Amino acid sequence: MTLKNQKKFAIMWVIVGVALWIAALVPEWENDFYCGMTSGMAGCFLTIGVIRLVRVRRWQKNPEKAADYEAALKDERTAYVSNKARSMTFVVSVYVQLAVGLIAIYVFAQLLLGQVLCYLTCFQCLLFTILFRVYNKRY
């Protein structure tokens, strides 16, 4: 991802964080679980965005670091490791999501939540299968 794209995504994280923080100020949520959850997520997104913006700013000030970053992006080993990390993240998230869905259904009797998580897991696996076939034919 180029520095320009990094900056765009960092700004997006900050905007999402600010929007969630404003949403946490909804009067109906005062001293409620949703206010705490939303403001916590807002803090996380703001922190991610600010850290990314600081990182991009440092790269833009130092052309040598920016050149090293751009070279690392084009390195085959970096691409391979990145793809392996994405792949493992997907596998772990699918199994965790399925487990949480089944626990929600069978342990906590939260049928709607469990169904949504299980259907989402099925959708992700179906999408993976379709995209695998598309990319397998293309490359």
N, CA, C and O atoms as a MOPAC input file, in Angstrom:
PM7 MOZYME 1SCF
protein

 N      0.84900 1    -1.16900 1     0.00000 1
 C      0.00000 1     0.00000 1     0.00000 1
 C      0.90000 1     1.23900 1     0.00000 1
 O      1.77100 1     1.37600 1     0.85800 1
 N      0.69200 1     2.11600 1    -0.93900 1
 C      1.53500 1     3.29800 1    -1.05500 1
 C      1.28400 1     4.25200 1     0.10700 1
 O      0.30600 1     4.12700 1     0.84500 1
 N      2.19700 1     5.20900 1     0.24300 1
 C      2.04800 1     6.18300 1     1.32500 1
 C      0.76800 1     6.99000 1     1.17900 1
 O      0.14000 1     7.35700 1     2.17200 1
 N      0.38700 1     7.26200 1    -0.05300 1
 C     -0.84500 1     8.02200 1    -0.29800 1
 C     -2.06400 1     7.23600 1     0.20900 1
 O     -2.95000 1     7.79100 1     0.85900 1
 N     -2.08800 1     5.94500 1    -0.09900 1
 C     -3.19300 1     5.10500 1     0.37900 1
 C     -3.15200 1     4.94400 1     1.89200 1
 O     -4.19400 1     4.92800 1     2.54600 1
 N     -1.94600 1     4.82600 1     2.45200 1
 C     -1.81000 1     4.72900 1     3.90300 1
 C     -2.42400 1     5.96100 1     4.57800 1
 O     -3.11400 1     5.85200 1     5.59100 1
 N     -2.16100 1     7.12300 1     4.00000 1
 C     -2.68500 1     8.35900 1     4.57600 1
 C     -4.20900 1     8.40500 1     4.46800 1
 O     -4.88600 1     8.82800 1     5.40500 1
 N     -4.74600 1     7.97300 1     3.32900 1
 C     -6.20300 1     7.95000 1     3.14900 1
 C     -6.86900 1     7.03900 1     4.17800 1
 O     -7.87400 1     7.41100 1     4.78300 1
 N     -6.30700 1     5.84800 1     4.37300 1
 C     -6.88900 1     4.92000 1     5.33000 1
 C     -6.75200 1     5.43700 1     6.75900 1
 O     -7.64900 1     5.23100 1     7.57700 1
 N     -5.65300 1     6.10100 1     7.06700 1
 C     -5.48300 1     6.66900 1     8.40300 1
 C     -6.54100 1     7.73800 1     8.66600 1
 O     -7.12600 1     7.78800 1     9.74800 1
 N     -6.77900 1     8.58100 1     7.68100 1
 C     -7.81000 1     9.61800 1     7.82500 1
 C     -9.18400 1     8.97400 1     7.96700 1
 O    -10.02100 1     9.45300 1     8.73200 1
 N     -9.42000 1     7.87600 1     7.22200 1
 C    -10.69800 1     7.16700 1     7.34800 1
 C    -10.88100 1     6.63400 1     8.76500 1
 O    -11.97100 1     6.75600 1     9.32500 1
 N     -9.83100 1     6.03800 1     9.36500 1
 C     -9.92300 1     5.53400 1    10.72800 1
 C    -10.25000 1     6.66200 1    11.69800 1
 O    -11.06600 1     6.48200 1    12.60100 1
 N     -9.62600 1     7.81500 1    11.52200 1
 C     -9.89300 1     8.95600 1    12.40200 1
 C    -11.34600 1     9.40400 1    12.25300 1
 O    -12.01400 1     9.66900 1    13.25200 1
 N    -11.83800 1     9.49200 1    11.02900 1
 C    -13.22700 1     9.91300 1    10.79400 1
 C    -14.21100 1     8.93300 1    11.42600 1
 O    -15.18600 1     9.34200 1    12.05700 1
 N    -13.94900 1     7.63800 1    11.25400 1
 C    -14.82800 1     6.63400 1    11.86400 1
 C    -14.78800 1     6.75300 1    13.38800 1
 O    -15.82300 1     6.65200 1    14.04700 1
 N    -13.60800 1     6.96600 1    13.94000 1
 C    -13.47700 1     7.13500 1    15.39000 1
 C    -14.23800 1     8.33900 1    15.90300 1
 O    -14.91800 1     8.25900 1    16.92500 1
 N    -14.12700 1     9.45700 1    15.19900 1
 C    -14.85300 1    10.66600 1    15.61100 1
 C    -16.36000 1    10.45100 1    15.49100 1
 O    -17.11900 1    10.86600 1    16.36700 1
 N    -16.79400 1     9.80300 1    14.41100 1
 C    -18.22900 1     9.53500 1    14.23400 1
 C    -18.76000 1     8.64100 1    15.35100 1
 O    -19.84500 1     8.88800 1    15.87700 1
 N    -18.01500 1     7.61800 1    15.71100 1
 C    -18.44900 1     6.75100 1    16.80600 1
 C    -18.44800 1     7.48300 1    18.14500 1
 O    -19.32700 1     7.26600 1    18.97900 1
 N    -17.46300 1     8.34600 1    18.34300 1
 C    -17.40900 1     9.11200 1    19.58200 1
 C    -18.61300 1    10.03800 1    19.68700 1
 O    -19.19200 1    10.18800 1    20.76200 1
 N    -18.99200 1    10.66200 1    18.56900 1
 C    -20.18900 1    11.52100 1    18.55600 1
 C    -21.43900 1    10.67600 1    18.79500 1
 O    -22.35100 1    11.09900 1    19.50400 1
 N    -21.47900 1     9.48000 1    18.20200 1
 C    -22.62900 1     8.59200 1    18.40800 1
 C    -22.73400 1     8.15900 1    19.86300 1
 O    -23.83500 1     7.89600 1    20.34700 1
 N    -21.61300 1     8.08000 1    20.56700 1
 C    -21.63900 1     7.68700 1    21.97900 1
 C    -22.27300 1     8.75900 1    22.84900 1
 O    -22.64800 1     8.49900 1    23.99200 1
 N    -22.39000 1     9.95400 1    22.31100 1
 C    -22.99000 1    11.04700 1    23.08000 1
 C    -24.50500 1    11.11900 1    22.94100 1
 O    -25.13000 1    12.06000 1    23.43000 1
 N    -25.10000 1    10.12900 1    22.27600 1
 C    -26.55400 1    10.09700 1    22.11100 1
 C    -27.20000 1    10.08300 1    23.50000 1
 O    -26.83500 1     9.26100 1    24.33900 1
 N    -28.14200 1    10.97300 1    23.74500 1
 C    -28.71800 1    11.08700 1    25.10000 1
 C    -29.34800 1     9.79800 1    25.63200 1
 O    -29.29200 1     9.54900 1    26.83600 1
 N    -29.93600 1     8.98400 1    24.77800 1
 C    -30.58800 1     7.77200 1    25.24800 1
 C    -29.58300 1     6.75900 1    25.78300 1
 O    -29.95500 1     5.85800 1    26.53600 1
 N    -28.31600 1     6.89400 1    25.40400 1
 C    -27.31200 1     5.92200 1    25.80600 1
 C    -26.56600 1     6.34000 1    27.07000 1
 O    -25.62800 1     5.65700 1    27.48000 1
 N    -26.95200 1     7.41700 1    27.67700 1
 C    -26.23500 1     7.92700 1    28.82900 1
 C    -26.13000 1     6.86100 1    29.91900 1
 O    -27.13000 1     6.23900 1    30.27600 1
 N    -24.93600 1     6.65000 1    30.44500 1
 C    -24.66200 1     5.65500 1    31.47600 1
 C    -25.18700 1     4.27900 1    31.09500 1
 O    -25.77200 1     3.57900 1    31.92200 1
 N    -24.98400 1     3.90500 1    29.88100 1
 C    -25.48900 1     2.63100 1    29.39600 1
 C    -24.33400 1     1.83800 1    28.80400 1
 O    -23.25800 1     2.37400 1    28.54000 1
 N    -24.57600 1     0.58100 1    28.60600 1
 C    -23.57600 1    -0.30400 1    28.03000 1
 C    -23.14700 1     0.17200 1    26.64800 1
 O    -21.96100 1     0.13800 1    26.32100 1
 N    -24.10300 1     0.61500 1    25.83800 1
 C    -23.79800 1     1.01900 1    24.45900 1
 C    -22.90400 1     2.24400 1    24.41200 1
 O    -22.05900 1     2.36100 1    23.52500 1
 N    -23.07800 1     3.14100 1    25.34000 1
 C    -22.22600 1     4.33100 1    25.38500 1
 C    -20.78200 1     3.93800 1    25.64800 1
 O    -19.87100 1     4.42700 1    24.97900 1
 N    -20.56900 1     3.06200 1    26.61400 1
 C    -19.21500 1     2.62100 1    26.93100 1
 C    -18.59200 1     1.84200 1    25.79800 1
 O    -17.42100 1     2.03600 1    25.47300 1
 N    -19.37300 1     0.95800 1    25.19300 1
 C    -18.85300 1     0.14500 1    24.10000 1
 C    -18.50300 1     1.02800 1    22.89700 1
 O    -17.44000 1     0.87700 1    22.29500 1
 N    -19.40100 1     1.94400 1    22.55800 1
 C    -19.17200 1     2.80000 1    21.40300 1
 C    -18.00700 1     3.74500 1    21.63100 1
 O    -17.19800 1     3.95900 1    20.72800 1
 N    -17.90900 1     4.30900 1    22.81300 1
 C    -16.78900 1     5.21500 1    23.06600 1
 C    -15.47100 1     4.45500 1    23.11500 1
 O    -14.43900 1     5.00000 1    22.72100 1
 N    -15.47600 1     3.21700 1    23.58500 1
 C    -14.26300 1     2.40300 1    23.57000 1
 C    -13.81100 1     2.08700 1    22.15400 1
 O    -12.62400 1     2.17100 1    21.84000 1
 N    -14.76500 1     1.72300 1    21.29700 1
 C    -14.42700 1     1.47100 1    19.89600 1
 C    -13.92800 1     2.75000 1    19.23800 1
 O    -12.98700 1     2.72000 1    18.44600 1
 N    -14.55400 1     3.86200 1    19.56400 1
 C    -14.12500 1     5.14300 1    18.99700 1
 C    -12.68300 1     5.44400 1    19.38900 1
 O    -11.88900 1     5.89200 1    18.56300 1
 N    -12.35100 1     5.19700 1    20.65000 1
 C    -10.98000 1     5.41700 1    21.10900 1
 C     -9.98300 1     4.53900 1    20.36100 1
 O     -8.89600 1     4.99000 1    20.00100 1
 N    -10.36000 1     3.28300 1    20.12900 1
 C     -9.47800 1     2.37400 1    19.37900 1
 C     -9.26300 1     2.87300 1    17.95700 1
 O     -8.12700 1     2.93000 1    17.48600 1
 N    -10.34700 1     3.23500 1    17.26800 1
 C    -10.22100 1     3.69800 1    15.88900 1
 C     -9.42800 1     5.00200 1    15.81200 1
 O     -8.61000 1     5.17500 1    14.90900 1
 N     -9.66400 1     5.91800 1    16.75000 1
 C     -8.90200 1     7.16500 1    16.76700 1
 C     -7.42000 1     6.88600 1    16.99200 1
 O     -6.57000 1     7.48200 1    16.33000 1
 N     -7.10900 1     5.99500 1    17.90800 1
 C     -5.71000 1     5.66600 1    18.18400 1
 C     -5.04200 1     5.05000 1    16.96200 1
 O     -3.92300 1     5.42200 1    16.60900 1
 N     -5.72100 1     4.11300 1    16.31700 1
 C     -5.17400 1     3.49200 1    15.11100 1
 C     -4.91700 1     4.55700 1    14.04200 1
 O     -3.85000 1     4.58800 1    13.43000 1
 N     -5.90700 1     5.42800 1    13.82800 1
 C     -5.76300 1     6.47100 1    12.81000 1
 C     -4.62900 1     7.43100 1    13.09900 1
 O     -3.85300 1     7.77000 1    12.20600 1
 N     -4.53000 1     7.87200 1    14.34500 1
 C     -3.48100 1     8.83500 1    14.70500 1
 C     -2.10200 1     8.19100 1    14.58400 1
 O     -1.16800 1     8.81800 1    14.08300 1
 N     -1.96800 1     6.95200 1    15.03600 1
 C     -0.66600 1     6.27700 1    14.92600 1
 C     -0.27600 1     6.10700 1    13.46100 1
 O      0.88400 1     6.30600 1    13.10100 1
 N     -1.23100 1     5.74400 1    12.62400 1
 C     -0.92100 1     5.60900 1    11.19500 1
 C     -0.55400 1     6.95100 1    10.56900 1
 O      0.35500 1     7.02300 1     9.74100 1
 N     -1.25600 1     8.01300 1    10.95900 1
 C     -0.92900 1     9.33700 1    10.42500 1
 C      0.46800 1     9.76800 1    10.85000 1
 O      1.21600 1    10.32900 1    10.04900 1
 N      0.82300 1     9.50900 1    12.10200 1
 C      2.16500 1     9.85500 1    12.57800 1
 C      3.22100 1     9.05800 1    11.80200 1
 O      4.26400 1     9.59700 1    11.43100 1
 N      2.94400 1     7.78600 1    11.56400 1
 C      3.88600 1     6.94500 1    10.83100 1
 C      4.07000 1     7.45200 1     9.39500 1
 O      5.19300 1     7.53300 1     8.89800 1
 N      2.96200 1     7.79100 1     8.74000 1
 C      3.05200 1     8.30900 1     7.37200 1
 C      3.79500 1     9.63600 1     7.35300 1
 O      4.59500 1     9.89700 1     6.45500 1
 N      3.53000 1    10.46100 1     8.33800 1
 C      4.19700 1    11.76900 1     8.41900 1
 C      5.71600 1    11.59400 1     8.55500 1
 O      6.49000 1    12.30600 1     7.91600 1
 N      6.13100 1    10.63900 1     9.39500 1
 C      7.56200 1    10.38800 1     9.56300 1
 C      8.18700 1     9.89300 1     8.26200 1
 O      9.31200 1    10.26500 1     7.92700 1
 N      7.45800 1     9.05500 1     7.53200 1
 C      7.97900 1     8.55900 1     6.25800 1
 C      8.08600 1     9.68300 1     5.23300 1
 O      9.03000 1     9.73500 1     4.44500 1
 N      7.10000 1    10.58500 1     5.25700 1
 C      7.12200 1    11.68000 1     4.28500 1
 C      8.25300 1    12.66000 1     4.57800 1
 O      8.80000 1    13.26500 1     3.65600 1
 N      8.60500 1    12.82100 1     5.83800 1
 C      9.69600 1    13.73500 1     6.18500 1
 C     11.06400 1    13.15400 1     5.84900 1
 O     12.00100 1    13.90200 1     5.57000 1
 N     11.18600 1    11.84200 1     5.87300 1
 C     12.46000 1    11.18400 1     5.62500 1
 C     12.35800 1    10.36900 1     4.34000 1
 O     11.78900 1     9.27700 1     4.34600 1
 N     12.90000 1    10.88400 1     3.24200 1
 C     12.79000 1    10.17500 1     1.96000 1
 C     13.45000 1     8.79500 1     1.95900 1
 O     13.01800 1     7.90300 1     1.23000 1
 N     14.49500 1     8.61600 1     2.77100 1
 C     15.15100 1     7.31400 1     2.82800 1
 C     14.22700 1     6.25300 1     3.41900 1
 O     14.14500 1     5.13600 1     2.90900 1
 N     13.53300 1     6.61100 1     4.49800 1
 C     12.57700 1     5.67300 1     5.10300 1
 C     11.43400 1     5.37900 1     4.14300 1
 O     10.97100 1     4.24200 1     4.04700 1
 N     10.98200 1     6.40300 1     3.43600 1
 C      9.89700 1     6.20600 1     2.46900 1
 C     10.34600 1     5.26900 1     1.35100 1
 O      9.58200 1     4.40800 1     0.91400 1
 N     11.56400 1     5.43300 1     0.89900 1
 C     12.08700 1     4.56300 1    -0.15800 1
 C     12.23300 1     3.12800 1     0.35100 1
 O     11.93800 1     2.17700 1    -0.37300 1
 N     12.68900 1     2.97500 1     1.59900 1
 C     12.79300 1     1.63300 1     2.18400 1
 C     11.41900 1     0.98500 1     2.30100 1
 O     11.26700 1    -0.20800 1     2.04100 1
 N     10.41700 1     1.77300 1     2.69300 1
 C      9.05500 1     1.24900 1     2.82100 1
 C      8.51800 1     0.81100 1     1.45900 1
 O      7.94000 1    -0.26800 1     1.33200 1
 N      8.71100 1     1.64400 1     0.45300 1
 C      8.24000 1     1.31300 1    -0.89500 1
 C      8.94800 1     0.05400 1    -1.42000 1
 O      8.32400 1    -0.78200 1    -2.07400 1
 N     10.24600 1    -0.07600 1    -1.13100 1
 C     10.99000 1    -1.26600 1    -1.57100 1
 C     10.49200 1    -2.51300 1    -0.84200 1
 O     10.39900 1    -3.58900 1    -1.43200 1
 N     10.17400 1    -2.36000 1     0.43500 1
 C      9.66900 1    -3.50400 1     1.20200 1
 C      8.31800 1    -3.96200 1     0.67300 1
 O      7.99800 1    -5.14900 1     0.72900 1
 N      7.53000 1    -3.03500 1     0.16200 1
 C      6.22200 1    -3.40300 1    -0.39000 1
 C      6.35700 1    -4.27600 1    -1.62500 1
 O      5.52300 1    -5.14600 1    -1.87400 1
 N      7.40400 1    -4.04400 1    -2.39200 1
 C      7.59800 1    -4.78000 1    -3.63700 1
 C      8.40400 1    -6.06400 1    -3.44000 1
 O      8.58100 1    -6.83700 1    -4.38200 1
 N      8.88900 1    -6.28900 1    -2.23200 1
 C      9.67800 1    -7.47600 1    -1.92700 1
 C      8.77400 1    -8.70900 1    -1.92700 1
 O      7.68800 1    -8.69500 1    -1.34700 1
 N      9.23400 1    -9.76600 1    -2.58000 1
 C      8.42900 1   -10.99300 1    -2.68400 1
 C      8.21200 1   -11.65200 1    -1.33300 1
 O      7.12900 1   -12.17600 1    -1.06900 1
 N      9.20700 1   -11.63500 1    -0.48600 1
 C      9.07400 1   -12.26100 1     0.82800 1
 C      8.02500 1   -11.53400 1     1.65900 1
 O      7.22100 1   -12.17400 1     2.33600 1
 N      8.02500 1   -10.20700 1     1.61400 1
 C      7.03700 1    -9.43000 1     2.36000 1
 C      5.63000 1    -9.73800 1     1.86900 1
 O      4.70600 1    -9.88300 1     2.66900 1
 N      5.47000 1    -9.83700 1     0.56100 1
 C      4.15500 1   -10.15900 1     0.00600 1
 C      3.71300 1   -11.55300 1     0.42900 1
 O      2.54600 1   -11.76700 1     0.75800 1
 N      4.63800 1   -12.49400 1     0.42100 1
 C      4.32000 1   -13.86500 1     0.81100 1
 C      3.90800 1   -13.93600 1     2.28400 1
 O      2.90000 1   -14.55400 1     2.62400 1
 N      4.69500 1   -13.30000 1     3.14900 1
 C      4.38100 1   -13.29900 1     4.58100 1
 C      3.05900 1   -12.59600 1     4.84400 1
 O      2.26900 1   -13.04400 1     5.67600 1
 N      2.81800 1   -11.51000 1     4.14600 1
 C      1.56400 1   -10.77500 1     4.29800 1
 C      0.36600 1   -11.62900 1     3.88900 1
 O     -0.65200 1   -11.64500 1     4.58100 1
 N      0.48500 1   -12.33200 1     2.77700 1
 C     -0.60100 1   -13.19900 1     2.32700 1
 C     -0.82900 1   -14.36000 1     3.28900 1
 O     -1.97400 1   -14.73500 1     3.53900 1
 N      0.24200 1   -14.93200 1     3.83000 1
 C      0.09500 1   -16.01200 1     4.80600 1
 C     -0.58900 1   -15.50400 1     6.07300 1
 O     -1.43400 1   -16.19400 1     6.64200 1
 N     -0.22700 1   -14.29800 1     6.51500 1
 C     -0.84700 1   -13.72900 1     7.71600 1
 C     -2.32900 1   -13.46600 1     7.48300 1
 O     -3.15100 1   -13.73700 1     8.35800 1
 N     -2.67800 1   -12.94200 1     6.31200 1
 C     -4.09000 1   -12.70800 1     5.98800 1
 C     -4.86500 1   -14.02000 1     5.95200 1
 O     -5.98100 1   -14.11400 1     6.46400 1
 N     -4.26400 1   -15.01300 1     5.34900 1
 C     -4.91100 1   -16.31500 1     5.23600 1
 C     -5.16900 1   -16.92400 1     6.61100 1
 O     -6.26000 1   -17.43100 1     6.87100 1
 N     -4.18500 1   -16.87600 1     7.48000 1
 C     -4.35200 1   -17.44200 1     8.81300 1
 C     -5.35100 1   -16.62800 1     9.64200 1
 O     -6.10300 1   -17.19100 1    10.43700 1
 N     -5.35900 1   -15.33500 1     9.45900 1
 C     -6.33400 1   -14.49200 1    10.14900 1
 C     -7.74700 1   -14.86400 1     9.72700 1
 O     -8.65000 1   -14.93300 1    10.56100 1
 N     -7.93900 1   -15.10300 1     8.43800 1
 C     -9.25700 1   -15.50600 1     7.94400 1
 C     -9.68500 1   -16.83700 1     8.54400 1
 O    -10.81900 1   -16.97700 1     9.00300 1
 N     -8.78300 1   -17.81400 1     8.54300 1
 C     -9.11800 1   -19.13900 1     9.06400 1
 C     -9.48100 1   -19.06100 1    10.54500 1
 O    -10.49000 1   -19.62200 1    10.97100 1
 N     -8.66700 1   -18.37500 1    11.31800 1
 C     -8.92900 1   -18.26000 1    12.75100 1
 C    -10.24100 1   -17.52800 1    13.00100 1
 O    -11.03400 1   -17.95200 1    13.84200 1
 N    -10.47800 1   -16.43400 1    12.28000 1
 C    -11.70800 1   -15.66800 1    12.50800 1
 C    -12.94900 1   -16.46500 1    12.12600 1
 O    -13.98400 1   -16.33900 1    12.78100 1
 N    -12.86800 1   -17.27500 1    11.08700 1
 C    -14.02200 1   -18.09300 1    10.69700 1
 C    -14.35500 1   -19.10200 1    11.78900 1
 O    -15.52100 1   -19.26200 1    12.15200 1
 N    -13.34000 1   -19.78300 1    12.31300 1
 C    -13.60000 1   -20.77500 1    13.35700 1
 C    -14.06800 1   -20.13500 1    14.66100 1
 O    -14.96900 1   -20.65800 1    15.31600 1
 N    -13.47100 1   -19.02000 1    15.04000 1
 C    -13.90300 1   -18.32500 1    16.25600 1
 C    -15.32900 1   -17.81800 1    16.09400 1
 O    -16.14300 1   -17.93400 1    17.00900 1
 N    -15.62400 1   -17.26300 1    14.94100 1
 C    -16.96500 1   -16.75500 1    14.67100 1
 C    -17.99400 1   -17.87600 1    14.72600 1
 O    -19.07100 1   -17.69600 1    15.29400 1
 N    -17.68400 1   -19.01000 1    14.15600 1
 C    -18.58600 1   -20.15400 1    14.19200 1
 C    -18.76600 1   -20.65500 1    15.62100 1
 O    -19.88200 1   -20.96900 1    16.03500 1
 N    -17.67700 1   -20.73100 1    16.37200 1
 C    -17.76000 1   -21.19000 1    17.76000 1
 C    -18.61500 1   -20.24300 1    18.60200 1
 O    -19.44100 1   -20.69400 1    19.39600 1
 N    -18.42300 1   -18.95000 1    18.43400 1
 C    -19.22100 1   -17.98400 1    19.18900 1
 C    -20.69100 1   -18.08200 1    18.79600 1
 O    -21.57000 1   -17.98600 1    19.65300 1
 N    -20.96200 1   -18.27000 1    17.51600 1
 C    -22.34400 1   -18.43700 1    17.06900 1
 C    -23.00100 1   -19.66300 1    17.67800 1
 O    -24.14000 1   -19.59400 1    18.13800 1
 N    -22.29100 1   -20.78600 1    17.68400 1
 C    -22.84800 1   -22.00700 1    18.26100 1
 C    -23.00300 1   -21.89600 1    19.77600 1
 O    -23.97700 1   -22.39700 1    20.33800 1
 N    -22.05800 1   -21.24900 1    20.43100 1
 C    -22.18500 1   -21.02800 1    21.87900 1
 C    -23.37600 1   -20.12600 1    22.16700 1
 O    -24.11600 1   -20.35900 1    23.12300 1
 N    -23.56400 1   -19.09800 1    21.34500 1
 C    -24.70700 1   -18.20200 1    21.53600 1
 C    -26.02300 1   -18.95800 1    21.40900 1
 O    -26.96800 1   -18.69300 1    22.15200 1
 N    -26.08500 1   -19.89100 1    20.47600 1
 C    -27.32600 1   -20.64800 1    20.27600 1
 C    -27.54400 1   -21.66100 1    21.39400 1
 O    -28.60400 1   -21.68100 1    22.02000 1
 N    -26.54500 1   -22.49900 1    21.64400 1
 C    -26.74700 1   -23.64100 1    22.53000 1
 C    -26.51600 1   -23.36400 1    24.00800 1
 O    -27.11300 1   -24.03100 1    24.85300 1
 N    -25.67000 1   -22.40000 1    24.34200 1
 C    -25.39200 1   -22.13000 1    25.74700 1
 C    -26.22100 1   -20.96300 1    26.26300 1
 O    -26.82600 1   -21.04600 1    27.33200 1
 N    -26.24600 1   -19.87100 1    25.49600 1
 C    -26.91900 1   -18.66400 1    25.97400 1
 C    -28.32600 1   -18.48500 1    25.40900 1
 O    -29.00400 1   -17.51300 1    25.74300 1
 N    -28.76600 1   -19.39500 1    24.57100 1
 C    -30.11000 1   -19.35900 1    23.97700 1
 C    -30.38900 1   -18.04300 1    23.24800 1
 O    -31.50300 1   -17.52100 1    23.29000 1
 N    -29.37800 1   -17.52400 1    22.59100 1
 C    -29.51100 1   -16.30600 1    21.78000 1
 C    -29.58700 1   -16.74000 1    20.32400 1
 O    -28.59300 1   -16.70700 1    19.59900 1
 N    -30.77500 1   -17.14500 1    19.90800 1
 C    -30.94300 1   -17.74400 1    18.59400 1
 C    -30.60700 1   -16.77900 1    17.46000 1
 O    -29.89800 1   -17.15200 1    16.52600 1
 N    -31.10100 1   -15.55300 1    17.52700 1
 C    -30.87900 1   -14.59900 1    16.44600 1
 C    -29.38900 1   -14.28500 1    16.27700 1
 O    -28.87200 1   -14.30100 1    15.16000 1
 N    -28.71400 1   -14.00400 1    17.37000 1
 C    -27.28400 1   -13.70300 1    17.31100 1
 C    -26.50800 1   -14.88700 1    16.75800 1
 O    -25.63500 1   -14.71800 1    15.90700 1
 N    -26.81900 1   -16.07700 1    17.23500 1
 C    -26.14100 1   -17.27300 1    16.76000 1
 C    -26.37500 1   -17.52400 1    15.28600 1
 O    -25.45300 1   -17.88600 1    14.55500 1
 N    -27.61800 1   -17.33000 1    14.84800 1
 C    -27.91600 1   -17.53200 1    13.43300 1
 C    -27.17400 1   -16.53200 1    12.56200 1
 O    -26.62900 1   -16.89700 1    11.52000 1
 N    -27.15100 1   -15.28900 1    12.97900 1
 C    -26.44600 1   -14.27100 1    12.19400 1
 C    -24.96500 1   -14.62900 1    12.07900 1
 O    -24.39000 1   -14.53600 1    10.99500 1
 N    -24.34900 1   -15.03300 1    13.17600 1
 C    -22.92700 1   -15.39400 1    13.13100 1
 C    -22.68700 1   -16.63900 1    12.27500 1
 O    -21.71500 1   -16.69300 1    11.52100 1
 N    -23.55200 1   -17.62300 1    12.38500 1
 C    -23.38700 1   -18.84200 1    11.57900 1
 C    -23.61100 1   -18.55200 1    10.09400 1
 O    -22.87200 1   -19.05700 1     9.24900 1
 N    -24.62300 1   -17.74500 1     9.77000 1
 C    -24.85600 1   -17.38400 1     8.37000 1
 C    -23.69100 1   -16.55400 1     7.82600 1
 O    -23.29300 1   -16.72400 1     6.67400 1
 N    -23.15700 1   -15.67400 1     8.63700 1
 C    -22.00700 1   -14.87700 1     8.21500 1
 C    -20.80500 1   -15.77600 1     7.93700 1
 O    -20.06900 1   -15.55100 1     6.97600 1
 N    -20.60800 1   -16.78000 1     8.76400 1
 C    -19.52500 1   -17.73200 1     8.54800 1
 C    -19.72200 1   -18.47700 1     7.23800 1
 O    -18.78200 1   -18.63400 1     6.45900 1
 N    -20.94600 1   -18.93700 1     6.99600 1
 C    -21.24000 1   -19.63000 1     5.73500 1
 C    -21.00700 1   -18.71400 1     4.53800 1
 O    -20.45600 1   -19.14200 1     3.52400 1
 N    -21.42600 1   -17.45800 1     4.65300 1
 C    -21.23300 1   -16.50200 1     3.56500 1
 C    -19.75200 1   -16.28700 1     3.29500 1
 O    -19.33800 1   -16.23900 1     2.13700 1
 N    -18.95200 1   -16.15700 1     4.34000 1
 C    -17.51600 1   -15.95300 1     4.15900 1
 C    -16.87100 1   -17.16000 1     3.48100 1
 O    -16.02700 1   -16.99900 1     2.59900 1
 N    -17.26300 1   -18.36000 1     3.88700 1
 C    -16.70000 1   -19.56900 1     3.27200 1
 C    -17.12300 1   -19.68800 1     1.81300 1
 O    -16.32000 1   -20.08100 1     0.96600 1
 N    -18.37300 1   -19.35400 1     1.51300 1
 C    -18.85200 1   -19.38400 1     0.13800 1
 C    -18.11200 1   -18.35500 1    -0.70900 1
 O    -17.69500 1   -18.65100 1    -1.82900 1
 N    -17.95200 1   -17.15800 1    -0.18000 1
 C    -17.23100 1   -16.11000 1    -0.89100 1
 C    -15.78100 1   -16.51300 1    -1.13300 1
 O    -15.23700 1   -16.26200 1    -2.20800 1
 N    -15.15500 1   -17.13600 1    -0.14000 1
 C    -13.78800 1   -17.60700 1    -0.30800 1
 C    -13.70900 1   -18.63600 1    -1.43800 1
 O    -12.80400 1   -18.58200 1    -2.27100 1
 N    -14.65100 1   -19.56300 1    -1.46100 1
 C    -14.65100 1   -20.60100 1    -2.49300 1
 C    -14.81000 1   -19.99600 1    -3.88200 1
 O    -14.10500 1   -20.38300 1    -4.81500 1
 N    -15.72000 1   -19.06300 1    -4.02000 1
 C    -15.95100 1   -18.41700 1    -5.31500 1
 C    -14.71200 1   -17.64100 1    -5.75200 1
 O    -14.26500 1   -17.76800 1    -6.89200 1
 N    -14.16100 1   -16.84000 1    -4.84600 1
 C    -12.98900 1   -16.03900 1    -5.19900 1
 C    -11.76800 1   -16.92400 1    -5.47200 1
 O    -10.94100 1   -16.59800 1    -6.32400 1
 N    -11.66000 1   -18.02400 1    -4.75900 1
 C    -10.55800 1   -18.94200 1    -5.03100 1
 C    -10.64100 1   -19.47000 1    -6.45500 1
 O     -9.63600 1   -19.52500 1    -7.16400 1
 N    -11.82700 1   -19.85200 1    -6.86400 1
 C    -11.99200 1   -20.37100 1    -8.22900 1
 C    -11.72600 1   -19.28900 1    -9.27300 1
 O    -11.10300 1   -19.55100 1   -10.30100 1
 N    -12.20100 1   -18.07200 1    -9.00300 1
 C    -11.98700 1   -16.97100 1    -9.95100 1
 C    -10.50100 1   -16.68300 1   -10.08800 1
 O     -9.99000 1   -16.59300 1   -11.20400 1
 N     -9.80300 1   -16.53900 1    -8.97100 1
 C     -8.38300 1   -16.22900 1    -9.02400 1
 C     -7.55700 1   -17.39300 1    -9.53000 1
 O     -6.51300 1   -17.19000 1   -10.15100 1
 N     -8.01100 1   -18.61000 1    -9.27300 1
 C     -7.29400 1   -19.78300 1    -9.75200 1
 C     -7.32800 1   -19.85200 1   -11.27900 1
 O     -6.35400 1   -20.27700 1   -11.90100 1
 N     -8.42700 1   -19.44400 1   -11.87800 1
 C     -8.51500 1   -19.41900 1   -13.34300 1
 C     -7.72200 1   -18.25600 1   -13.92700 1
 O     -7.15900 1   -18.35800 1   -15.01700 1
 N     -7.68500 1   -17.16100 1   -13.19200 1
 C     -7.04000 1   -15.95800 1   -13.71200 1
 C     -5.52000 1   -16.07400 1   -13.67800 1
 O     -4.84600 1   -15.58000 1   -14.58200 1
 N     -4.96800 1   -16.72200 1   -12.64500 1
 C     -3.50400 1   -16.76500 1   -12.50000 1
 C     -2.98800 1   -18.11400 1   -12.81700 1
 O     -1.78000 1   -18.34300 1   -12.75100 1

